[in-house]
Amino acid sequence: MLPSAAVAIYDEQGRVLMGLHSDRKVWVMPGGLIEPEEIPADAAIREVWEETGLLVELTGILGVYGGRELVVDYVNGDRASYVGVIFRGRITGGQLRADAEEILDVRYISRAELKELPHARWLDIALDSIYAQNGPADFQKSTWRP
């Protein structure tokens, strides 16, 4: 199980910045692993910088997600189950570009476009919150019962 952080960054039309992941060829929000002893907010800002060349300020928590939709099988045979802390943020500097290692392309994508593109499965459970731009923090409702 791995902790991760990502950031929803919006343009003037309400589209969300996404990157095409090099390994899995799916669209994802900028983000990645939280390193040992790293603050989740720092990880989110660092990952956006590394993957997109943008410096962001976090403006709130969009939501926290985990479970089956966040299990990833990698081409090398590794399997990881992520718990994702997703922030909202705004750009404060930098220049948009894909890092060409983890991320092959970056662009703003509308909700309708995302539905037609290959994308990380977990985005489907968070679509309403992602494209709302505002609102309370979201999370998956409990399904556990004694």
Backbone as a printed PyTorch tensor [residue, N CA C, xyz], in Angstrom:
tensor([[[  0.8590,  -1.1660,   0.0000],
         [  0.0000,   0.0000,   0.0000],
         [  0.9030,   1.2260,   0.0000]],

        [[  0.5850,   2.1520,  -0.8880],
         [  1.4260,   3.3270,  -1.0740],
         [  0.6100,   4.6130,  -0.9640]],

        [[  1.1110,   5.5990,  -0.2110],
         [  0.4240,   6.8860,  -0.1480],
         [  0.8000,   7.7380,  -1.3630]],

        [[ -0.1910,   8.4530,  -1.8800],
         [  0.0660,   9.3100,  -3.0350],
         [ -0.6900,  10.6280,  -2.8830]],

        [[ -0.2630,  11.5940,  -3.6900],
         [ -0.9120,  12.9020,  -3.6880],
         [ -0.9920,  13.4030,  -5.1210]],

        [[ -2.0610,  14.1150,  -5.4370],
         [ -2.2500,  14.6820,  -6.7710],
         [ -2.9580,  16.0240,  -6.6230]],

        [[ -2.9650,  16.7800,  -7.7190],
         [ -3.5700,  18.1120,  -7.6880],
         [ -4.4680,  18.3060,  -8.9030]],

        [[ -5.6820,  18.7880,  -8.6580],
         [ -6.5880,  19.2090,  -9.7250],
         [ -6.3240,  20.6870,  -9.9880]],

        [[ -5.9000,  20.9730, -11.2230],
         [ -5.5840,  22.3390, -11.6450],
         [ -6.5200,  22.6800, -12.7940]],

        [[ -7.2080,  23.8130, -12.7160],
         [ -8.2470,  24.1680, -13.6710],
         [ -7.8190,  25.3090, -14.5870]],

        [[ -8.3560,  25.2880, -15.8080],
         [ -8.1910,  26.4430, -16.6900],
         [ -9.4750,  27.2720, -16.6310]],

        [[ -9.5370,  28.3280, -17.4300],
         [-10.6870,  29.2500, -17.4030],
         [-11.9930,  28.5850, -17.8190]],

        [[-11.9280,  27.5090, -18.6010],
         [-13.1360,  26.8040, -19.0400],
         [-13.5560,  25.6910, -18.0870]],

        [[-12.8410,  25.5230, -16.9810],
         [-13.1840,  24.4800, -16.0230],
         [-12.6100,  23.1130, -16.3720]],

        [[-11.7470,  23.0810, -17.3720],
         [-11.0870,  21.8120, -17.7020],
         [ -9.9790,  21.5560, -16.6860]],

        [[ -9.6000,  20.2820, -16.5450],
         [ -8.6020,  19.8780, -15.5600],
         [ -7.3240,  19.4610, -16.2740]],

        [[ -6.1870,  19.8910, -15.7220],
         [ -4.8980,  19.5170, -16.2900],
         [ -4.6420,  18.0300, -16.0580]],

        [[ -4.3440,  17.3240, -17.1320],
         [ -4.0460,  15.8910, -17.0800],
         [ -2.7520,  15.6250, -17.8350]],

        [[ -2.1130,  14.5190, -17.4700],
         [ -0.9040,  14.0880, -18.1550],
         [ -1.0570,  12.6680, -18.6500]],

        [[ -0.4770,  12.3820, -19.8040],
         [ -0.4990,  11.0340, -20.3640],
         [  0.6650,  10.2580, -19.7660]],

        [[  0.3550,   9.2690, -18.9430],
         [  1.3710,   8.4920, -18.2320],
         [  2.1360,   7.5920, -19.2110]],

        [[  3.4520,   7.6090, -19.1280],
         [  4.2900,   6.8930, -20.1000],
         [  4.1820,   5.3760, -19.9930]],

        [[  4.0740,   4.8220, -18.7880],
         [  4.0210,   3.3590, -18.6170],
         [  2.7030,   2.7660, -19.0720]],

        [[  1.6260,   3.3400, -18.6090],
         [  0.3120,   2.7310, -18.8210],
         [ -0.4940,   3.3650, -19.9420]],

        [[  0.0000,   4.4770, -20.4910],
         [ -0.6860,   5.1820, -21.5840],
         [ -2.1190,   5.5490, -21.2210]],

        [[ -2.3000,   6.0170, -19.9870],
         [ -3.5910,   6.5180, -19.5330],
         [ -3.4030,   7.9440, -19.0330]],

        [[ -4.4710,   8.7300, -19.0680],
         [ -4.4430,  10.1060, -18.5890],
         [ -4.6530,  10.1150, -17.0890]],

        [[ -3.8410,  10.9180, -16.4020],
         [ -3.8660,  11.0170, -14.9450],
         [ -3.7200,  12.4830, -14.5470]],

        [[ -4.1260,  12.8010, -13.3220],
         [ -3.8320,  14.1270, -12.7860],
         [ -2.3740,  14.1410, -12.3470]],

        [[ -1.7190,  15.2920, -12.3900],
         [ -0.3390,  15.3550, -11.9230],
         [ -0.2610,  14.9340, -10.4570]],

        [[  0.6510,  14.0260, -10.1730],
         [  0.7930,  13.5480,  -8.8080],
         [  1.6850,  12.3310,  -8.7460]],

        [[  1.8530,  11.8040,  -7.5640],
         [  2.6920,  10.6230,  -7.3960],
         [  2.8670,  10.2660,  -5.9380]],

        [[  3.8830,   9.4620,  -5.6810],
         [  4.1240,   8.9340,  -4.3450],
         [  4.5250,  10.0020,  -3.3420]],

        [[  4.0630,   9.8130,  -2.1200],
         [  4.5280,  10.6070,  -0.9960],
         [  5.7420,   9.8680,  -0.4400]],

        [[  6.8700,  10.5380,  -0.4190],
         [  8.1160,   9.9380,   0.0550],
         [  8.0800,   9.7850,   1.5770]],

        [[  8.8990,   8.8580,   2.1500],
         [  8.9510,   8.7250,   3.6070],
         [  9.2430,  10.0670,   4.2690]],

        [[  8.4690,  10.3770,   5.2980],
         [  8.5750,  11.6010,   6.0930],
         [  8.1820,  12.8720,   5.3430]],

        [[  7.6720,  12.7410,   4.1210],
         [  7.2530,  13.9140,   3.3510],
         [  5.8100,  14.2720,   3.7010]],

        [[  5.5350,  15.5420,   3.7960],
         [  4.1800,  16.0350,   4.0260],
         [  3.3890,  15.8570,   2.7210]],

        [[  2.1570,  15.3370,   2.7740],
         [  1.3830,  15.1460,   1.5450],
         [  1.2920,  16.3960,   0.6760]],

        [[  1.1170,  17.5620,   1.2680],
         [  1.0380,  18.8010,   0.4790],
         [  2.3440,  19.0640,  -0.2570]],

        [[  3.4830,  18.7930,   0.3910],
         [  4.7760,  18.9600,  -0.2710],
         [  4.9150,  17.9910,  -1.4340]],

        [[  4.4840,  16.7550,  -1.2310],
         [  4.5560,  15.7540,  -2.3060],
         [  3.7200,  16.2020,  -3.5010]],

        [[  2.5370,  16.7280,  -3.2410],
         [  1.6570,  17.1770,  -4.3230],
         [  2.3170,  18.2880,  -5.1290]],

        [[  2.8470,  19.2770,  -4.4480],
         [  3.4960,  20.4060,  -5.1330],
         [  4.7310,  19.9330,  -5.8900]],

        [[  5.5370,  19.0680,  -5.2650],
         [  6.7510,  18.5470,  -5.9060],
         [  6.4130,  17.7480,  -7.1660]],

        [[  5.4290,  16.8770,  -7.0660],
         [  5.0580,  16.0390,  -8.2120],
         [  4.5430,  16.8840,  -9.3770]],

        [[  3.7250,  17.8950,  -9.0870],
         [  3.2480,  18.7750, -10.1620],
         [  4.4460,  19.4530, -10.8330]],

        [[  5.3790,  19.9470, -10.0420],
         [  6.5780,  20.6080, -10.5850],
         [  7.3680,  19.6430, -11.4660]],

        [[  7.6270,  18.4400, -10.9540],
         [  8.4330,  17.4670, -11.7010],
         [  7.7630,  17.0460, -13.0100]],

        [[  6.4700,  16.8110, -12.9780],
         [  5.7740,  16.2690, -14.1460],
         [  5.3420,  17.3230, -15.1560]],

        [[  5.0520,  18.5430, -14.6880],
         [  4.4590,  19.5450, -15.5890],
         [  5.2540,  20.8370, -15.7250]],

        [[  6.2380,  21.0670, -14.8680],
         [  6.9790,  22.3280, -14.9020],
         [  6.2350,  23.4920, -14.2830]],

        [[  5.1050,  23.2150, -13.6240],
         [  4.3040,  24.2790, -13.0120],
         [  4.4790,  24.2980, -11.5020]],

        [[  4.5380,  25.4970, -10.9520],
         [  4.5280,  25.6720,  -9.5110],
         [  3.0930,  25.9950,  -9.1170]],

        [[  2.5880,  25.3000,  -8.1170],
         [  1.2020,  25.5090,  -7.7030],
         [  1.1110,  25.8400,  -6.2290]],

        [[  0.0100,  26.4900,  -5.9160],
         [ -0.3900,  26.7290,  -4.5350],
         [ -1.6200,  25.8630,  -4.3040]],

        [[ -1.6290,  25.1100,  -3.2240],
         [ -2.7840,  24.2730,  -2.9190],
         [ -3.8630,  25.1270,  -2.2780]],

        [[ -5.1130,  24.9390,  -2.7220],
         [ -6.2120,  25.7550,  -2.2390],
         [ -7.2120,  24.9740,  -1.3990]],

        [[ -7.0540,  23.6540,  -1.3430],
         [ -7.9570,  22.8390,  -0.5410],
         [ -7.8080,  21.3700,  -0.8610]],

        [[ -8.5060,  20.5690,  -0.0860],
         [ -8.5200,  19.1240,  -0.3310],
         [ -9.7500,  18.7940,  -1.1640]],

        [[ -9.5310,  18.1590,  -2.3060],
         [-10.6230,  17.7030,  -3.1540],
         [-11.2160,  16.4280,  -2.5800]],

        [[-10.3560,  15.4790,  -2.1700],
         [-10.8570,  14.2400,  -1.6150],
         [ -9.7590,  13.2490,  -1.3030]],

        [[-10.1660,  12.1450,  -0.7060],
         [ -9.2660,  11.0420,  -0.3640],
         [ -9.8990,   9.7760,  -0.9190]],

        [[ -9.0870,   8.9750,  -1.6320],
         [ -9.6130,   7.8040,  -2.3310],
         [ -8.6920,   6.6030,  -2.1490]],

        [[ -9.2720,   5.4200,  -2.2160],
         [ -8.5200,   4.1740,  -2.1260],
         [ -9.3890,   3.0380,  -2.6400]],

        [[ -8.9730,   1.8180,  -2.3610],
         [ -9.7780,   0.6660,  -2.7550],
         [ -9.4060,   0.1030,  -4.1060]],

        [[-10.2820,  -0.7300,  -4.6140],
         [-10.0510,  -1.4870,  -5.8460],
         [ -9.6790,  -0.6180,  -7.0420]],

        [[-10.2990,   0.5460,  -7.1480],
         [-10.0380,   1.4310,  -8.2950],
         [ -8.6330,   2.0190,  -8.2780]],

        [[ -7.9560,   1.9450,  -7.1410],
         [ -6.5990,   2.4860,  -7.0290],
         [ -5.5290,   1.4040,  -6.9730]],

        [[ -5.8760,   0.1970,  -7.3690],
         [ -4.8850,  -0.8710,  -7.5130],
         [ -4.3350,  -0.7930,  -8.9310]],

        [[ -3.0010,  -0.7760,  -9.0400],
         [ -2.3460,  -0.6490, -10.3380],
         [ -1.4150,  -1.8430, -10.5390]],

        [[ -1.5780,  -2.5030, -11.6830],
         [ -0.6650,  -3.5710, -12.1010],
         [  0.2860,  -2.9840, -13.1250]],

        [[  1.5770,  -3.0140, -12.8070],
         [  2.5880,  -2.4360, -13.6830],
         [  3.1490,  -3.4840, -14.6370]],

        [[  3.6980,  -3.0160, -15.7620],
         [  4.2250,  -3.9150, -16.7910],
         [  5.3650,  -4.7850, -16.2750]],

        [[  6.0790,  -4.3320, -15.2460],
         [  7.1880,  -5.1280, -14.6970],
         [  6.7080,  -6.1910, -13.7160]],

        [[  5.3860,  -6.2950, -13.5140],
         [  4.8220,  -7.3000, -12.6260],
         [  4.4920,  -6.7780, -11.2370]],

        [[  4.9320,  -5.5740, -10.9050],
         [  4.6100,  -4.9990,  -9.6020],
         [  3.1230,  -4.6970,  -9.5160]],

        [[  2.5850,  -4.7870,  -8.3100],
         [  1.1960,  -4.4270,  -8.0500],
         [  1.1750,  -3.5260,  -6.8260]],

        [[  0.4970,  -2.3980,  -6.9510],
         [  0.4360,  -1.4400,  -5.8510],
         [ -1.0100,  -1.0350,  -5.6000]],

        [[ -1.3260,  -0.8380,  -4.3410],
         [ -2.6270,  -0.3140,  -3.9400],
         [ -2.3820,   1.0630,  -3.3510]],

        [[ -2.9030,   2.0820,  -3.9930],
         [ -2.6530,   3.4600,  -3.5840],
         [ -3.7770,   3.9940,  -2.7100]],

        [[ -3.4180,   4.8840,  -1.8030],
         [ -4.3600,   5.7460,  -1.1080],
         [ -3.9980,   7.1480,  -1.5690]],

        [[ -4.9320,   7.8140,  -2.2180],
         [ -4.6470,   9.1090,  -2.8210],
         [ -5.2890,  10.2670,  -2.0860]],

        [[ -4.4650,  11.2430,  -1.7240],
         [ -4.9440,  12.5180,  -1.1910],
         [ -4.9250,  13.4850,  -2.3720]],

        [[ -6.0840,  13.9650,  -2.7550],
         [ -6.1930,  14.8210,  -3.9330],
         [ -6.5130,  16.2460,  -3.4860]],

        [[ -5.6870,  17.1690,  -3.9340],
         [ -5.8410,  18.5770,  -3.5980],
         [ -6.3970,  19.3330,  -4.7990]],

        [[ -6.9130,  20.5240,  -4.5380],
         [ -7.1640,  21.5050,  -5.5840],
         [ -6.0360,  22.5210,  -5.5140]],

        [[ -5.6630,  23.0680,  -6.6640],
         [ -4.5800,  24.0360,  -6.6480],
         [ -4.6980,  25.0360,  -7.7770]],

        [[ -3.8750,  26.0710,  -7.6770],
         [ -3.8200,  27.0750,  -8.7390],
         [ -2.3600,  27.3260,  -9.0750]],

        [[ -2.1210,  27.6760, -10.3170],
         [ -0.7720,  27.9060, -10.8200],
         [ -0.2480,  29.2440, -10.3090]],

        [[  0.9950,  29.2250,  -9.8130],
         [  1.6280,  30.4630,  -9.3600],
         [  2.9110,  30.7600, -10.1380]],

        [[  3.3570,  29.8270, -10.9720],
         [  4.5820,  30.0490, -11.7400],
         [  4.9220,  28.8410, -12.5940]],

        [[  6.0530,  28.9640, -13.2850],
         [  6.5200,  27.8660, -14.1280],
         [  5.9850,  27.9590, -15.5400]],

        [[  6.3490,  26.9700, -16.3360],
         [  5.9120,  26.8960, -17.7250],
         [  5.4610,  25.4570, -18.0150]],

        [[  4.2560,  25.3130, -18.5530],
         [  3.6770,  23.9910, -18.7930],
         [  4.4890,  23.2140, -19.8220]],

        [[  4.8870,  22.0010, -19.4140],
         [  5.5850,  21.0770, -20.2930],
         [  5.5140,  19.6840, -19.6630]],

        [[  5.5120,  18.6500, -20.4820],
         [  5.5740,  17.2730, -19.9820],
         [  7.0260,  16.9380, -19.6830]],

        [[  7.2680,  16.1590, -18.6300],
         [  8.6500,  15.8260, -18.2670],
         [  9.2960,  14.8230, -19.2260]],

        [[  8.5060,  14.1720, -20.0860],
         [  8.9700,  13.2290, -21.1110],
         [  9.5510,  11.9460, -20.5260]],

        [[  9.4530,  11.7610, -19.2230],
         [  9.8480,  10.5040, -18.5970],
         [  8.6080,   9.7760, -18.0880]],

        [[  7.9930,  10.3370, -17.0650],
         [  6.7520,   9.7630, -16.5480],
         [  5.5480,  10.2120, -17.3650]],

        [[  5.5890,  11.4500, -17.8330],
         [  4.4550,  12.0610, -18.5220],
         [  4.8600,  12.4320, -19.9450]],

        [[  4.1110,  11.9180, -20.9140],
         [  4.4270,  12.1460, -22.3350],
         [  3.7820,  13.3990, -22.9020]],

        [[  2.6320,  13.7780, -22.3600],
         [  1.8890,  14.9290, -22.8640],
         [  1.0960,  15.5110, -21.7080]],

        [[  0.8570,  16.8060, -21.7250],
         [  0.0120,  17.4650, -20.7300],
         [ -0.9650,  18.3680, -21.4540]],

        [[ -2.1940,  18.3660, -20.9730],
         [ -3.1990,  19.2620, -21.5380],
         [ -4.4140,  19.3190, -20.6190]],

        [[ -5.2000,  20.3600, -20.8090],
         [ -6.4430,  20.5100, -20.0610],
         [ -7.5230,  19.7080, -20.7670]],

        [[ -8.2880,  18.9510, -19.9710],
         [ -9.2760,  18.0260, -20.5230],
         [-10.6230,  18.2560, -19.8480]],

        [[-11.6700,  18.3430, -20.6580],
         [-13.0280,  18.4930, -20.1200],
         [-13.5250,  17.1310, -19.6320]],

        [[-14.5870,  17.1620, -18.8610],
         [-15.1960,  15.9220, -18.3630],
         [-15.6350,  15.0270, -19.5160]],

        [[-16.2720,  15.6170, -20.5250],
         [-16.7300,  14.8290, -21.6780],
         [-15.5550,  14.2040, -22.4260]],

        [[-14.4680,  14.9660, -22.6020],
         [-13.2810,  14.4290, -23.2730],
         [-12.6630,  13.2810, -22.4800]],

        [[-12.5820,  13.4530, -21.1580],
         [-11.9570,  12.4320, -20.3220],
         [-12.6850,  11.1000, -20.4380]],

        [[-14.0020,  11.1500, -20.5190],
         [-14.7780,   9.9130, -20.6380],
         [-14.4200,   9.1320, -21.8990]],

        [[-13.9530,   9.8230, -22.9320],
         [-13.6080,   9.1810, -24.2040],
         [-12.1380,   8.7590, -24.2940]],

        [[-11.3190,   9.1870, -23.3400],
         [ -9.8840,   8.8900, -23.3650],
         [ -9.5550,   7.7830, -22.3710]],

        [[ -8.5030,   7.0010, -22.6370],
         [ -8.0620,   6.0380, -21.6190],
         [ -7.5550,   6.8280, -20.4060]],

        [[ -8.0650,   6.4950, -19.2280],
         [ -7.6920,   7.2390, -18.0300],
         [ -7.6500,   6.3110, -16.8230]],

        [[ -6.9850,   6.7910, -15.7690],
         [ -6.8960,   6.0220, -14.5330],
         [ -8.3060,   5.7330, -14.0190]],

        [[ -8.5400,   4.4960, -13.5960],
         [ -9.8760,   4.0640, -13.1630],
         [-10.4320,   4.8910, -12.0160]],

        [[ -9.5550,   5.3150, -11.0980],
         [-10.0420,   6.0200,  -9.9190],
         [-10.6880,   7.3540, -10.2770]],

        [[-10.3290,   7.9280, -11.4030],
         [-10.9190,   9.2100, -11.7920],
         [-12.4340,   9.1030, -11.9360]],

        [[-12.9270,   7.9280, -12.3290],
         [-14.3720,   7.7530, -12.5030],
         [-15.1430,   7.9260, -11.1970]],

        [[-14.5680,   7.4710, -10.0830],
         [-15.2820,   7.5900,  -8.8090],
         [-15.2210,   9.0000,  -8.2420]],

        [[-14.3430,   9.8330,  -8.7900],
         [-14.1670,  11.1880,  -8.2790],
         [-14.6120,  12.2670,  -9.2720]],

        [[-15.1880,  11.8740, -10.4090],
         [-15.5020,  12.8420, -11.4730],
         [-16.3240,  14.0310, -11.0030]],

        [[-17.3620,  13.7840, -10.2300],
         [-18.2070,  14.8960,  -9.7890],
         [-17.3960,  15.9120,  -8.9920]],

        [[-16.5660,  15.4330,  -8.0760],
         [-15.7550,  16.3350,  -7.2550],
         [-14.6670,  17.0070,  -8.0660]],

        [[-14.0340,  16.2630,  -8.9670],
         [-12.9520,  16.8210,  -9.7730],
         [-13.4450,  17.9900, -10.6080]],

        [[-14.5660,  17.8230, -11.2690],
         [-15.0430,  18.8610, -12.1830],
         [-15.9400,  19.9030, -11.5130]],

        [[-16.1530,  19.7930, -10.2050],
         [-16.9410,  20.7980,  -9.4920],
         [-16.1360,  22.0720,  -9.2230]],

        [[-14.8330,  21.9870,  -9.1680],
         [-13.9020,  23.0880,  -8.8810],
         [-13.9880,  23.5910,  -7.4490]],

        [[-15.1180,  23.5060,  -6.8100],
         [-15.3140,  23.9320,  -5.4260],
         [-16.0590,  22.8300,  -4.7070]],

        [[-16.3250,  23.0550,  -3.4720],
         [-17.1490,  22.1090,  -2.7430],
         [-16.4040,  21.4450,  -1.6090]],

        [[-17.1510,  20.6880,  -0.8300],
         [-16.5390,  20.0180,   0.3200],
         [-15.6220,  18.8860,  -0.1290]],

        [[-14.7340,  18.5070,   0.7630],
         [-13.8560,  17.3680,   0.4880],
         [-14.7060,  16.1140,   0.3030]],

        [[-14.3020,  15.2990,  -0.6440],
         [-15.0390,  14.0810,  -0.9930],
         [-14.2800,  12.8640,  -0.4650]],

        [[-14.9950,  11.7860,  -0.2590],
         [-14.3800,  10.5050,   0.0660],
         [-15.3730,   9.4080,  -0.2770]],

        [[-14.8570,   8.1970,  -0.4330],
         [-15.7290,   7.0690,  -0.7120],
         [-16.4530,   6.6820,   0.5750]],

        [[-17.7340,   6.4670,   0.4830],
         [-18.5130,   6.1040,   1.6600],
         [-18.1300,   4.6910,   2.1090]],

        [[-18.2050,   4.4860,   3.4030],
         [-17.8420,   3.1920,   3.9690],
         [-18.7560,   2.0800,   3.4760]],

        [[-18.1770,   0.9390,   3.2110],
         [-18.9540,  -0.2500,   2.8390],
         [-18.7770,  -1.3490,   3.8680]],

        [[-17.8850,  -1.1480,   4.8570],
         [-17.5870,  -2.1720,   5.8630],
         [-18.7060,  -2.2690,   6.8780]],

        [[-19.0470,  -3.4900,   7.2290],
         [-20.0470,  -3.7590,   8.2710],
         [-19.5370,  -4.9120,   9.1200]],

        [[-19.8080,  -4.8650,  10.4400],
         [-19.3990,  -5.9870,  11.3110],
         [-20.2360,  -7.2190,  11.0680]]])
